[in-house]
Amino acid sequence: MSERISREQLVKIYNIEITFFDELVDYGLINVETENNVHYLIYEDLHVFEKFANWHYDLEINLPGLEVIHHMLKKMDDLNQKNRELMNKLLAINDRYEDI
């Protein structure tokens, strides 16, 4: 089993409303495991939760805004990955022609 932290612990540690955590789950922004009616966040996803909490509480970005930002950042990451792949293919083609 992976290490995890309960929703109640997160609410206490980060001093956030439990509804904020639940809304992140409802919007599909974080994934949780549920065991015996207790919701847990996997430690490796903690940085994502912290990012959303900071944006929401420090920058006052609402949940729909968080969803849009998350979606746009994911698209940018996907496009950057695709760009790297295309550049690698282009370099490989270029290397073949240089050998001729």
Jmol script that loads the backbone (N, CA, C; Angstrom):
load data "model"
ATOM      1  N   MET A   1       0.850  -1.183   0.000  1.00  0.00           N
ATOM      2  CA  MET A   1       0.000   0.000   0.000  1.00  0.00           C
ATOM      3  C   MET A   1       0.890   1.238   0.000  1.00  0.00           C
ATOM      4  N   SER A   2       0.510   2.214  -0.779  1.00  0.00           N
ATOM      5  CA  SER A   2       1.287   3.449  -0.846  1.00  0.00           C
ATOM      6  C   SER A   2       0.969   4.323   0.369  1.00  0.00           C
ATOM      7  N   GLU A   3       1.901   5.226   0.667  1.00  0.00           N
ATOM      8  CA  GLU A   3       1.695   6.116   1.800  1.00  0.00           C
ATOM      9  C   GLU A   3       0.641   7.145   1.432  1.00  0.00           C
ATOM     10  N   ARG A   4      -0.144   7.516   2.422  1.00  0.00           N
ATOM     11  CA  ARG A   4      -1.249   8.429   2.168  1.00  0.00           C
ATOM     12  C   ARG A   4      -1.572   9.220   3.422  1.00  0.00           C
ATOM     13  N   ILE A   5      -2.381  10.255   3.223  1.00  0.00           N
ATOM     14  CA  ILE A   5      -2.804  11.115   4.324  1.00  0.00           C
ATOM     15  C   ILE A   5      -4.309  11.304   4.229  1.00  0.00           C
ATOM     16  N   SER A   6      -4.972  11.288   5.359  1.00  0.00           N
ATOM     17  CA  SER A   6      -6.434  11.397   5.346  1.00  0.00           C
ATOM     18  C   SER A   6      -6.873  12.833   5.087  1.00  0.00           C
ATOM     19  N   ARG A   7      -8.088  12.936   4.602  1.00  0.00           N
ATOM     20  CA  ARG A   7      -8.683  14.251   4.339  1.00  0.00           C
ATOM     21  C   ARG A   7      -8.726  15.074   5.623  1.00  0.00           C
ATOM     22  N   GLU A   8      -9.077  14.464   6.728  1.00  0.00           N
ATOM     23  CA  GLU A   8      -9.171  15.171   8.000  1.00  0.00           C
ATOM     24  C   GLU A   8      -7.808  15.709   8.443  1.00  0.00           C
ATOM     25  N   GLN A   9      -6.748  14.929   8.221  1.00  0.00           N
ATOM     26  CA  GLN A   9      -5.406  15.395   8.567  1.00  0.00           C
ATOM     27  C   GLN A   9      -5.008  16.579   7.687  1.00  0.00           C
ATOM     28  N   LEU A  10      -5.314  16.497   6.394  1.00  0.00           N
ATOM     29  CA  LEU A  10      -4.993  17.597   5.480  1.00  0.00           C
ATOM     30  C   LEU A  10      -5.705  18.884   5.881  1.00  0.00           C
ATOM     31  N   VAL A  11      -6.964  18.763   6.225  1.00  0.00           N
ATOM     32  CA  VAL A  11      -7.751  19.924   6.622  1.00  0.00           C
ATOM     33  C   VAL A  11      -7.129  20.577   7.854  1.00  0.00           C
ATOM     34  N   LYS A  12      -6.698  19.757   8.782  1.00  0.00           N
ATOM     35  CA  LYS A  12      -6.106  20.269  10.021  1.00  0.00           C
ATOM     36  C   LYS A  12      -4.723  20.879   9.766  1.00  0.00           C
ATOM     37  N   ILE A  13      -3.877  20.179   9.030  1.00  0.00           N
ATOM     38  CA  ILE A  13      -2.503  20.627   8.781  1.00  0.00           C
ATOM     39  C   ILE A  13      -2.479  21.907   7.944  1.00  0.00           C
ATOM     40  N   TYR A  14      -3.276  21.938   6.870  1.00  0.00           N
ATOM     41  CA  TYR A  14      -3.254  23.064   5.933  1.00  0.00           C
ATOM     42  C   TYR A  14      -4.262  24.154   6.273  1.00  0.00           C
ATOM     43  N   ASN A  15      -5.047  23.928   7.326  1.00  0.00           N
ATOM     44  CA  ASN A  15      -6.027  24.919   7.777  1.00  0.00           C
ATOM     45  C   ASN A  15      -6.948  25.345   6.628  1.00  0.00           C
ATOM     46  N   ILE A  16      -7.557  24.343   6.000  1.00  0.00           N
ATOM     47  CA  ILE A  16      -8.480  24.590   4.888  1.00  0.00           C
ATOM     48  C   ILE A  16      -9.856  24.050   5.252  1.00  0.00           C
ATOM     49  N   GLU A  17     -10.840  24.440   4.475  1.00  0.00           N
ATOM     50  CA  GLU A  17     -12.185  23.918   4.684  1.00  0.00           C
ATOM     51  C   GLU A  17     -12.287  22.529   4.060  1.00  0.00           C
ATOM     52  N   ILE A  18     -13.022  21.664   4.709  1.00  0.00           N
ATOM     53  CA  ILE A  18     -13.204  20.313   4.192  1.00  0.00           C
ATOM     54  C   ILE A  18     -13.942  20.357   2.861  1.00  0.00           C
ATOM     55  N   THR A  19     -14.795  21.368   2.684  1.00  0.00           N
ATOM     56  CA  THR A  19     -15.536  21.485   1.418  1.00  0.00           C
ATOM     57  C   THR A  19     -14.585  21.768   0.259  1.00  0.00           C
ATOM     58  N   PHE A  20     -13.487  22.507   0.518  1.00  0.00           N
ATOM     59  CA  PHE A  20     -12.509  22.757  -0.540  1.00  0.00           C
ATOM     60  C   PHE A  20     -11.910  21.439  -1.012  1.00  0.00           C
ATOM     61  N   PHE A  21     -11.520  20.592  -0.083  1.00  0.00           N
ATOM     62  CA  PHE A  21     -10.974  19.279  -0.432  1.00  0.00           C
ATOM     63  C   PHE A  21     -12.001  18.496  -1.254  1.00  0.00           C
ATOM     64  N   ASP A  22     -13.228  18.446  -0.760  1.00  0.00           N
ATOM     65  CA  ASP A  22     -14.283  17.696  -1.457  1.00  0.00           C
ATOM     66  C   ASP A  22     -14.563  18.249  -2.853  1.00  0.00           C
ATOM     67  N   GLU A  23     -14.496  19.567  -3.003  1.00  0.00           N
ATOM     68  CA  GLU A  23     -14.716  20.166  -4.323  1.00  0.00           C
ATOM     69  C   GLU A  23     -13.583  19.829  -5.283  1.00  0.00           C
ATOM     70  N   LEU A  24     -12.349  19.767  -4.779  1.00  0.00           N
ATOM     71  CA  LEU A  24     -11.228  19.338  -5.632  1.00  0.00           C
ATOM     72  C   LEU A  24     -11.490  17.938  -6.172  1.00  0.00           C
ATOM     73  N   VAL A  25     -12.017  17.076  -5.316  1.00  0.00           N
ATOM     74  CA  VAL A  25     -12.347  15.709  -5.736  1.00  0.00           C
ATOM     75  C   VAL A  25     -13.492  15.738  -6.742  1.00  0.00           C
ATOM     76  N   ASP A  26     -14.541  16.506  -6.448  1.00  0.00           N
ATOM     77  CA  ASP A  26     -15.714  16.590  -7.333  1.00  0.00           C
ATOM     78  C   ASP A  26     -15.335  17.123  -8.719  1.00  0.00           C
ATOM     79  N   TYR A  27     -14.415  18.069  -8.778  1.00  0.00           N
ATOM     80  CA  TYR A  27     -13.962  18.641 -10.050  1.00  0.00           C
ATOM     81  C   TYR A  27     -12.969  17.724 -10.766  1.00  0.00           C
ATOM     82  N   GLY A  28     -12.566  16.633 -10.108  1.00  0.00           N
ATOM     83  CA  GLY A  28     -11.613  15.703 -10.709  1.00  0.00           C
ATOM     84  C   GLY A  28     -10.183  16.225 -10.693  1.00  0.00           C
ATOM     85  N   LEU A  29      -9.896  17.189  -9.826  1.00  0.00           N
ATOM     86  CA  LEU A  29      -8.563  17.768  -9.774  1.00  0.00           C
ATOM     87  C   LEU A  29      -7.598  16.956  -8.922  1.00  0.00           C
ATOM     88  N   ILE A  30      -8.126  16.206  -7.968  1.00  0.00           N
ATOM     89  CA  ILE A  30      -7.308  15.271  -7.189  1.00  0.00           C
ATOM     90  C   ILE A  30      -8.041  13.947  -7.103  1.00  0.00           C
ATOM     91  N   ASN A  31      -7.274  12.891  -6.976  1.00  0.00           N
ATOM     92  CA  ASN A  31      -7.838  11.555  -6.824  1.00  0.00           C
ATOM     93  C   ASN A  31      -7.614  11.096  -5.397  1.00  0.00           C
ATOM     94  N   VAL A  32      -8.593  10.426  -4.861  1.00  0.00           N
ATOM     95  CA  VAL A  32      -8.491   9.939  -3.496  1.00  0.00           C
ATOM     96  C   VAL A  32      -8.774   8.446  -3.455  1.00  0.00           C
ATOM     97  N   GLU A  33      -8.266   7.828  -2.424  1.00  0.00           N
ATOM     98  CA  GLU A  33      -8.621   6.450  -2.099  1.00  0.00           C
ATOM     99  C   GLU A  33      -9.574   6.521  -0.915  1.00  0.00           C
ATOM    100  N   THR A  34     -10.552   5.645  -0.896  1.00  0.00           N
ATOM    101  CA  THR A  34     -11.499   5.609   0.213  1.00  0.00           C
ATOM    102  C   THR A  34     -11.443   4.239   0.858  1.00  0.00           C
ATOM    103  N   GLU A  35     -11.318   4.260   2.168  1.00  0.00           N
ATOM    104  CA  GLU A  35     -11.290   3.015   2.928  1.00  0.00           C
ATOM    105  C   GLU A  35     -12.051   3.255   4.224  1.00  0.00           C
ATOM    106  N   ASN A  36     -13.055   2.432   4.486  1.00  0.00           N
ATOM    107  CA  ASN A  36     -13.891   2.581   5.682  1.00  0.00           C
ATOM    108  C   ASN A  36     -14.457   4.001   5.807  1.00  0.00           C
ATOM    109  N   ASN A  37     -14.944   4.525   4.704  1.00  0.00           N
ATOM    110  CA  ASN A  37     -15.546   5.865   4.630  1.00  0.00           C
ATOM    111  C   ASN A  37     -14.577   6.992   4.968  1.00  0.00           C
ATOM    112  N   VAL A  38     -13.274   6.738   4.909  1.00  0.00           N
ATOM    113  CA  VAL A  38     -12.261   7.764   5.120  1.00  0.00           C
ATOM    114  C   VAL A  38     -11.577   8.001   3.785  1.00  0.00           C
ATOM    115  N   HIS A  39     -11.482   9.274   3.387  1.00  0.00           N
ATOM    116  CA  HIS A  39     -10.847   9.642   2.129  1.00  0.00           C
ATOM    117  C   HIS A  39      -9.371   9.928   2.368  1.00  0.00           C
ATOM    118  N   TYR A  40      -8.519   9.371   1.493  1.00  0.00           N
ATOM    119  CA  TYR A  40      -7.076   9.542   1.614  1.00  0.00           C
ATOM    120  C   TYR A  40      -6.499  10.096   0.319  1.00  0.00           C
ATOM    121  N   LEU A  41      -5.509  10.965   0.471  1.00  0.00           N
ATOM    122  CA  LEU A  41      -4.737  11.468  -0.652  1.00  0.00           C
ATOM    123  C   LEU A  41      -3.389  10.772  -0.624  1.00  0.00           C
ATOM    124  N   ILE A  42      -2.953  10.238  -1.762  1.00  0.00           N
ATOM    125  CA  ILE A  42      -1.655   9.576  -1.863  1.00  0.00           C
ATOM    126  C   ILE A  42      -0.564  10.638  -1.738  1.00  0.00           C
ATOM    127  N   TYR A  43       0.492  10.335  -0.991  1.00  0.00           N
ATOM    128  CA  TYR A  43       1.568  11.309  -0.762  1.00  0.00           C
ATOM    129  C   TYR A  43       2.160  11.843  -2.059  1.00  0.00           C
ATOM    130  N   GLU A  44       2.271  11.002  -3.086  1.00  0.00           N
ATOM    131  CA  GLU A  44       2.880  11.490  -4.326  1.00  0.00           C
ATOM    132  C   GLU A  44       1.997  12.523  -5.023  1.00  0.00           C
ATOM    133  N   ASP A  45       0.724  12.630  -4.652  1.00  0.00           N
ATOM    134  CA  ASP A  45      -0.173  13.651  -5.197  1.00  0.00           C
ATOM    135  C   ASP A  45      -0.279  14.878  -4.292  1.00  0.00           C
ATOM    136  N   LEU A  46       0.467  14.870  -3.193  1.00  0.00           N
ATOM    137  CA  LEU A  46       0.386  15.966  -2.231  1.00  0.00           C
ATOM    138  C   LEU A  46       0.810  17.300  -2.840  1.00  0.00           C
ATOM    139  N   HIS A  47       1.825  17.278  -3.712  1.00  0.00           N
ATOM    140  CA  HIS A  47       2.268  18.535  -4.334  1.00  0.00           C
ATOM    141  C   HIS A  47       1.169  19.156  -5.186  1.00  0.00           C
ATOM    142  N   VAL A  48       0.349  18.336  -5.815  1.00  0.00           N
ATOM    143  CA  VAL A  48      -0.766  18.848  -6.625  1.00  0.00           C
ATOM    144  C   VAL A  48      -1.797  19.509  -5.708  1.00  0.00           C
ATOM    145  N   PHE A  49      -2.103  18.843  -4.611  1.00  0.00           N
ATOM    146  CA  PHE A  49      -3.043  19.412  -3.638  1.00  0.00           C
ATOM    147  C   PHE A  49      -2.517  20.733  -3.099  1.00  0.00           C
ATOM    148  N   GLU A  50      -1.242  20.782  -2.741  1.00  0.00           N
ATOM    149  CA  GLU A  50      -0.647  22.011  -2.197  1.00  0.00           C
ATOM    150  C   GLU A  50      -0.717  23.149  -3.213  1.00  0.00           C
ATOM    151  N   LYS A  51      -0.476  22.830  -4.476  1.00  0.00           N
ATOM    152  CA  LYS A  51      -0.541  23.838  -5.531  1.00  0.00           C
ATOM    153  C   LYS A  51      -1.952  24.427  -5.612  1.00  0.00           C
ATOM    154  N   PHE A  52      -2.955  23.564  -5.613  1.00  0.00           N
ATOM    155  CA  PHE A  52      -4.334  24.046  -5.687  1.00  0.00           C
ATOM    156  C   PHE A  52      -4.705  24.853  -4.444  1.00  0.00           C
ATOM    157  N   ALA A  53      -4.278  24.401  -3.278  1.00  0.00           N
ATOM    158  CA  ALA A  53      -4.579  25.116  -2.033  1.00  0.00           C
ATOM    159  C   ALA A  53      -3.929  26.499  -2.056  1.00  0.00           C
ATOM    160  N   ASN A  54      -2.689  26.576  -2.511  1.00  0.00           N
ATOM    161  CA  ASN A  54      -2.007  27.878  -2.598  1.00  0.00           C
ATOM    162  C   ASN A  54      -2.716  28.808  -3.573  1.00  0.00           C
ATOM    163  N   TRP A  55      -3.062  28.300  -4.741  1.00  0.00           N
ATOM    164  CA  TRP A  55      -3.750  29.126  -5.733  1.00  0.00           C
ATOM    165  C   TRP A  55      -5.088  29.629  -5.201  1.00  0.00           C
ATOM    166  N   HIS A  56      -5.797  28.743  -4.521  1.00  0.00           N
ATOM    167  CA  HIS A  56      -7.134  29.089  -4.037  1.00  0.00           C
ATOM    168  C   HIS A  56      -7.075  30.084  -2.879  1.00  0.00           C
ATOM    169  N   TYR A  57      -6.261  29.785  -1.892  1.00  0.00           N
ATOM    170  CA  TYR A  57      -6.251  30.608  -0.683  1.00  0.00           C
ATOM    171  C   TYR A  57      -5.347  31.836  -0.807  1.00  0.00           C
ATOM    172  N   ASP A  58      -4.213  31.715  -1.465  1.00  0.00           N
ATOM    173  CA  ASP A  58      -3.296  32.851  -1.575  1.00  0.00           C
ATOM    174  C   ASP A  58      -3.663  33.783  -2.735  1.00  0.00           C
ATOM    175  N   LEU A  59      -4.057  33.195  -3.863  1.00  0.00           N
ATOM    176  CA  LEU A  59      -4.365  34.005  -5.044  1.00  0.00           C
ATOM    177  C   LEU A  59      -5.865  34.208  -5.250  1.00  0.00           C
ATOM    178  N   GLU A  60      -6.672  33.579  -4.388  1.00  0.00           N
ATOM    179  CA  GLU A  60      -8.132  33.695  -4.431  1.00  0.00           C
ATOM    180  C   GLU A  60      -8.729  33.245  -5.757  1.00  0.00           C
ATOM    181  N   ILE A  61      -8.193  32.157  -6.291  1.00  0.00           N
ATOM    182  CA  ILE A  61      -8.723  31.579  -7.532  1.00  0.00           C
ATOM    183  C   ILE A  61      -9.812  30.573  -7.154  1.00  0.00           C
ATOM    184  N   ASN A  62     -10.979  30.728  -7.774  1.00  0.00           N
ATOM    185  CA  ASN A  62     -12.086  29.831  -7.449  1.00  0.00           C
ATOM    186  C   ASN A  62     -11.904  28.468  -8.130  1.00  0.00           C
ATOM    187  N   LEU A  63     -12.768  27.528  -7.778  1.00  0.00           N
ATOM    188  CA  LEU A  63     -12.639  26.167  -8.297  1.00  0.00           C
ATOM    189  C   LEU A  63     -12.735  26.076  -9.814  1.00  0.00           C
ATOM    190  N   PRO A  64     -13.687  26.764 -10.467  1.00  0.00           N
ATOM    191  CA  PRO A  64     -13.682  26.721 -11.931  1.00  0.00           C
ATOM    192  C   PRO A  64     -12.379  27.265 -12.514  1.00  0.00           C
ATOM    193  N   GLY A  65     -11.827  28.299 -11.887  1.00  0.00           N
ATOM    194  CA  GLY A  65     -10.542  28.847 -12.333  1.00  0.00           C
ATOM    195  C   GLY A  65      -9.425  27.844 -12.169  1.00  0.00           C
ATOM    196  N   LEU A  66      -9.418  27.128 -11.043  1.00  0.00           N
ATOM    197  CA  LEU A  66      -8.410  26.091 -10.824  1.00  0.00           C
ATOM    198  C   LEU A  66      -8.506  25.014 -11.898  1.00  0.00           C
ATOM    199  N   GLU A  67      -9.732  24.659 -12.241  1.00  0.00           N
ATOM    200  CA  GLU A  67      -9.951  23.633 -13.262  1.00  0.00           C
ATOM    201  C   GLU A  67      -9.403  24.095 -14.614  1.00  0.00           C
ATOM    202  N   VAL A  68      -9.671  25.343 -14.971  1.00  0.00           N
ATOM    203  CA  VAL A  68      -9.188  25.887 -16.248  1.00  0.00           C
ATOM    204  C   VAL A  68      -7.665  25.932 -16.267  1.00  0.00           C
ATOM    205  N   ILE A  69      -7.068  26.448 -15.189  1.00  0.00           N
ATOM    206  CA  ILE A  69      -5.606  26.542 -15.121  1.00  0.00           C
ATOM    207  C   ILE A  69      -4.984  25.157 -15.204  1.00  0.00           C
ATOM    208  N   HIS A  70      -5.537  24.219 -14.463  1.00  0.00           N
ATOM    209  CA  HIS A  70      -5.018  22.846 -14.472  1.00  0.00           C
ATOM    210  C   HIS A  70      -5.087  22.250 -15.881  1.00  0.00           C
ATOM    211  N   HIS A  71      -6.219  22.453 -16.539  1.00  0.00           N
ATOM    212  CA  HIS A  71      -6.411  21.924 -17.889  1.00  0.00           C
ATOM    213  C   HIS A  71      -5.416  22.560 -18.866  1.00  0.00           C
ATOM    214  N   MET A  72      -5.231  23.871 -18.760  1.00  0.00           N
ATOM    215  CA  MET A  72      -4.307  24.560 -19.662  1.00  0.00           C
ATOM    216  C   MET A  72      -2.857  24.132 -19.416  1.00  0.00           C
ATOM    217  N   LEU A  73      -2.469  23.985 -18.157  1.00  0.00           N
ATOM    218  CA  LEU A  73      -1.101  23.541 -17.850  1.00  0.00           C
ATOM    219  C   LEU A  73      -0.859  22.123 -18.343  1.00  0.00           C
ATOM    220  N   LYS A  74      -1.879  21.273 -18.220  1.00  0.00           N
ATOM    221  CA  LYS A  74      -1.750  19.900 -18.723  1.00  0.00           C
ATOM    222  C   LYS A  74      -1.588  19.911 -20.237  1.00  0.00           C
ATOM    223  N   LYS A  75      -2.369  20.741 -20.918  1.00  0.00           N
ATOM    224  CA  LYS A  75      -2.243  20.864 -22.377  1.00  0.00           C
ATOM    225  C   LYS A  75      -0.859  21.366 -22.771  1.00  0.00           C
ATOM    226  N   MET A  76      -0.341  22.336 -22.023  1.00  0.00           N
ATOM    227  CA  MET A  76       0.996  22.853 -22.308  1.00  0.00           C
ATOM    228  C   MET A  76       2.051  21.762 -22.124  1.00  0.00           C
ATOM    229  N   ASP A  77       1.916  20.977 -21.070  1.00  0.00           N
ATOM    230  CA  ASP A  77       2.855  19.868 -20.847  1.00  0.00           C
ATOM    231  C   ASP A  77       2.779  18.860 -21.988  1.00  0.00           C
ATOM    232  N   ASP A  78       1.556  18.536 -22.414  1.00  0.00           N
ATOM    233  CA  ASP A  78       1.374  17.595 -23.523  1.00  0.00           C
ATOM    234  C   ASP A  78       2.000  18.143 -24.808  1.00  0.00           C
ATOM    235  N   LEU A  79       1.784  19.429 -25.070  1.00  0.00           N
ATOM    236  CA  LEU A  79       2.351  20.045 -26.272  1.00  0.00           C
ATOM    237  C   LEU A  79       3.877  20.108 -26.204  1.00  0.00           C
ATOM    238  N   ASN A  80       4.411  20.396 -25.029  1.00  0.00           N
ATOM    239  CA  ASN A  80       5.868  20.400 -24.865  1.00  0.00           C
ATOM    240  C   ASN A  80       6.454  19.017 -25.109  1.00  0.00           C
ATOM    241  N   GLN A  81       5.772  17.990 -24.624  1.00  0.00           N
ATOM    242  CA  GLN A  81       6.231  16.615 -24.844  1.00  0.00           C
ATOM    243  C   GLN A  81       6.190  16.276 -26.333  1.00  0.00           C
ATOM    244  N   LYS A  82       5.102  16.632 -26.988  1.00  0.00           N
ATOM    245  CA  LYS A  82       4.969  16.389 -28.426  1.00  0.00           C
ATOM    246  C   LYS A  82       6.051  17.148 -29.197  1.00  0.00           C
ATOM    247  N   ASN A  83       6.335  18.378 -28.789  1.00  0.00           N
ATOM    248  CA  ASN A  83       7.379  19.175 -29.422  1.00  0.00           C
ATOM    249  C   ASN A  83       8.744  18.499 -29.270  1.00  0.00           C
ATOM    250  N   ARG A  84       9.038  17.986 -28.073  1.00  0.00           N
ATOM    251  CA  ARG A  84      10.307  17.275 -27.858  1.00  0.00           C
ATOM    252  C   ARG A  84      10.411  16.048 -28.763  1.00  0.00           C
ATOM    253  N   GLU A  85       9.315  15.309 -28.870  1.00  0.00           N
ATOM    254  CA  GLU A  85       9.306  14.123 -29.727  1.00  0.00           C
ATOM    255  C   GLU A  85       9.559  14.498 -31.183  1.00  0.00           C
ATOM    256  N   LEU A  86       8.892  15.547 -31.645  1.00  0.00           N
ATOM    257  CA  LEU A  86       9.069  15.985 -33.031  1.00  0.00           C
ATOM    258  C   LEU A  86      10.489  16.495 -33.275  1.00  0.00           C
ATOM    259  N   MET A  87      11.041  17.223 -32.313  1.00  0.00           N
ATOM    260  CA  MET A  87      12.418  17.710 -32.451  1.00  0.00           C
ATOM    261  C   MET A  87      13.398  16.541 -32.514  1.00  0.00           C
ATOM    262  N   ASN A  88      13.171  15.519 -31.701  1.00  0.00           N
ATOM    263  CA  ASN A  88      14.043  14.341 -31.736  1.00  0.00           C
ATOM    264  C   ASN A  88      13.959  13.631 -33.085  1.00  0.00           C
ATOM    265  N   LYS A  89      12.755  13.534 -33.636  1.00  0.00           N
ATOM    266  CA  LYS A  89      12.596  12.925 -34.959  1.00  0.00           C
ATOM    267  C   LYS A  89      13.301  13.758 -36.024  1.00  0.00           C
ATOM    268  N   LEU A  90      13.151  15.068 -35.938  1.00  0.00           N
ATOM    269  CA  LEU A  90      13.792  15.961 -36.894  1.00  0.00           C
ATOM    270  C   LEU A  90      15.313  15.858 -36.811  1.00  0.00           C
ATOM    271  N   LEU A  91      15.841  15.795 -35.600  1.00  0.00           N
ATOM    272  CA  LEU A  91      17.285  15.646 -35.426  1.00  0.00           C
ATOM    273  C   LEU A  91      17.771  14.315 -35.990  1.00  0.00           C
ATOM    274  N   ALA A  92      16.977  13.264 -35.799  1.00  0.00           N
ATOM    275  CA  ALA A  92      17.352  11.956 -36.329  1.00  0.00           C
ATOM    276  C   ALA A  92      17.367  11.984 -37.865  1.00  0.00           C
ATOM    277  N   ILE A  93      16.386  12.625 -38.467  1.00  0.00           N
ATOM    278  CA  ILE A  93      16.345  12.752 -39.930  1.00  0.00           C
ATOM    279  C   ILE A  93      17.529  13.576 -40.403  1.00  0.00           C
ATOM    280  N   ASN A  94      17.801  14.670 -39.717  1.00  0.00           N
ATOM    281  CA  ASN A  94      18.912  15.538 -40.067  1.00  0.00           C
ATOM    282  C   ASN A  94      20.246  14.776 -39.980  1.00  0.00           C
ATOM    283  N   ASP A  95      20.403  13.975 -38.945  1.00  0.00           N
ATOM    284  CA  ASP A  95      21.627  13.197 -38.781  1.00  0.00           C
ATOM    285  C   ASP A  95      21.810  12.207 -39.941  1.00  0.00           C
ATOM    286  N   ARG A  96      20.704  11.608 -40.409  1.00  0.00           N
ATOM    287  CA  ARG A  96      20.801  10.664 -41.520  1.00  0.00           C
ATOM    288  C   ARG A  96      21.279  11.347 -42.793  1.00  0.00           C
ATOM    289  N   TYR A  97      20.766  12.560 -43.027  1.00  0.00           N
ATOM    290  CA  TYR A  97      21.150  13.282 -44.242  1.00  0.00           C
ATOM    291  C   TYR A  97      22.572  13.829 -44.161  1.00  0.00           C
ATOM    292  N   GLU A  98      23.046  14.100 -42.981  1.00  0.00           N
ATOM    293  CA  GLU A  98      24.417  14.568 -42.831  1.00  0.00           C
ATOM    294  C   GLU A  98      25.412  13.450 -43.135  1.00  0.00           C
ATOM    295  N   ASP A  99      24.999  12.212 -42.913  1.00  0.00           N
ATOM    296  CA  ASP A  99      25.880  11.065 -43.179  1.00  0.00           C
ATOM    297  C   ASP A  99      26.021  10.780 -44.662  1.00  0.00           C
ATOM    298  N   ILE A 100      25.129  11.321 -45.468  1.00  0.00           N
ATOM    299  CA  ILE A 100      25.162  11.047 -46.922  1.00  0.00           C
ATOM    300  C   ILE A 100      26.171  11.903 -47.610  1.00  0.00           C
TER     301      ILE A 100
END
end "model"
wireframe off; spacefill off
backbone 0.3
color backbone group
